[in-house]
């Protein structure tokens, strides 16, 4: 069947959170559509305009939710997500101390590079101002 869950239990969290993230994006898009439709009036009564402004985004959300469910259970997409979750379990993550030290090194290098580039810019600006005046 079209809406069966493919390989139930495998890649559960990857599929769940991917679907949830896409559903949030779709929901925000439908909310924006609702606001646009609510602001428009097509020469209809306010009740008809409100009905259209409410039902069109709601129907679109339901249709896209079914598409999302179908996509995360499509065999090729689900196999990819199952593999991705399996690979993420194999990753050796850095410790908190390593991340802190690396972050400070990156910030220090960025500050030093900004100072060097700023000094170079001021120097070239002074030289060209002197040459052109």
N, C-alpha and C positions, 0 to 999 in steps of 0.2 A: 504494500500500500504506500501511497505517497507520503503520509505523515507518520510512518513508523520510526522509532528511534533506532538508528543504526549503531550497532555494537554498544548496547546499553552498558553504562558504567565505565567505559574506556574513554579517556579524555574528557571526563565529566566536567571538571572545573574549567578547563580551557574553553570548551563549547559553551558552558553556562555563562562565564564572564564575557566571552566574545559576543554572545547573543544579547546579554544585558547591556553592554556598551553600545552596540548598534541600536538597540531599542531606545536607549536614552537619546541618541542622536535623532532617530526617527521621531520620537516624542517631541523633542525641541523643534524640529521642523514642522510638525503638525500644529504645535502651539503657535508658531509664527504664522502659519497659514490661517489658523483661526483668527488671529488678530487682524490679518489683512482682510479676510472675508467679513469680519465684524465691522470694520471701518467702511466697507463698501456698501452702497445701497443701489440696488438695480431697479429702483422704482417700485419695489415691492413693499409690503407692510413690514413693520419692525419684527413681527412674529415670524414671518416667512424668512426674512433676512437672518434672524437669529437661528432658525432651524437649519438653514443652509450653512451658515458659518459654523455650526456645531457638528452637523452630521457629515459633512464632507471630510474634515480632518479626522473625525472618529472612524469613519469608514476606511479612509486611507491608512490610518494607523493599524486597524485590524488586518487589512490586506497585507501590509508590509510586515506585520508580526508573523503572519502565516508564511510569508516568503522567507523571513529570517529563520523560522523554525525549520523550514524545508532545507534551507542552505546549510545550516549547521549539522543536519542529519544526512546531507548528500554524501555519498560514499567517498568521493575524492576529497572533499573539504574536510569531512570527519576524520579520514585517515591522516590527512596532514596535521590536524589539530591533535590527534592521538599521538602522532610521532613527535610533534613539538613539545607536548607535555612530558613525554618520555625522555626527551633530550634535556629538558629543563631540570629533571630530577637528577641527571648525571653531572650537572654543573657544580664545580667547587666554588662557592661564593667566598669573597674576601671577608676578612674579619673587620670589625668596627674600627679597630686601630689602624689597619692598613688603609681603609677608606678615608679616615680622618687625615692621615699623613699625606695621602695622595691629593686630597682636596686642598690642603694648605700649600703644597708644592705647586699645584696648578694656579691657585690664586696669586702666589708670589711671582710666578713666571709671567702671568698676565699683567700684574702691576709693573714689573720691571720692563716688559715690552712696551707698555703704554707710556712709561716715562721716557724710554729711549726714542720711541716714535714721536712723542710730543716735543722732546728736545730737538730732534732732527727737523721737525716741521717748523719750529720757531727759528732754528738756525737758517734753514733755507729761505724762510720768509724774510728774515733780516738781510740775507745776502741779495735776494732778488729785489727787495725794496731799495737797497743801496745801489744796485746796478741800474735800476730803471729810473732813479731820480737824479 
